[in-house]
Amino acid sequence: MTKPQKRILFLSLALAIPFLFAPAAWAHHPQGGETPDNLIQGFLSGLGHPVVDLDHLAFVIATGLVAIGLQWGIIVPIAFLATALFGTSVHLRAIEMPSLELAIASSVMLFGVMLVMRYRNAFPAFENTAIVAGLSAIAGIFHGYAYGEAIIGAEMTPLVSYLVGFTVIQGGIALASYGLGKQLFQSWRLSRLYSGLMVSAIGVVFFSQAL
C-alpha cells in the first residue's frame, strides 16, 4: 500500500469513528435519560446528546464536509451551532414545533444530497456560502429543539453547562470533519460522493422511521 493510500485509509477511518461508537451511545444514554441536576451532569449530558442519535451526528459531520471548498465555509457549522442554541431555548419556552423528526431527517438527506451535487457541480446554489449557511441555520433550530428535551425542568447551572457541552462537542466534530475531510477530498475526489451517499442514506432511514 502506497503512502497516499495509507493516508486516505487513515482519514477514512477517522471520519468513521463517530459512527462506529454511535450504537454504544444509544445503549448508554447520558444520565440514563434523567434530567441533569448539577454542573458536571449537565456538561456530560450535553457532550453525549449530539452523538446519541445517528441522525444528529451525521448532520453535524455533514456541516463540516459541505463547508469544504466554500468561501468562508466555516460559517456553515457556526450558523448551525448558533441556531441550535436558539432551538433549545424555543423548546424550553414550551413552544411546540410540529413534524420535528421529519424535519431533522430531511435536513440530513438534504446535506447528503448537497455533497453529492457538489461532487458533480450540478447545482450552483450549493456553491453559495450564504445559501448553505442559511439552510444549516434553519436545520439548527430543529436539531437544537430536539436537544432541549433532555434538559426540561433542570436548574440554571446544569442547564447552562448542558448548552456549553453540546456546543463544544458539536463544534469539535464539525471542525474535525472539516479538517479531515479537506485532506481526504483533495486526495481522493470520490470521497465527497461516498460521504454524501452515506449521509443521504442515514437521512432516508430516519425519514422512513418518522413517517
Beta strands, then each sheet from edge to edge (+ up, - down):
end
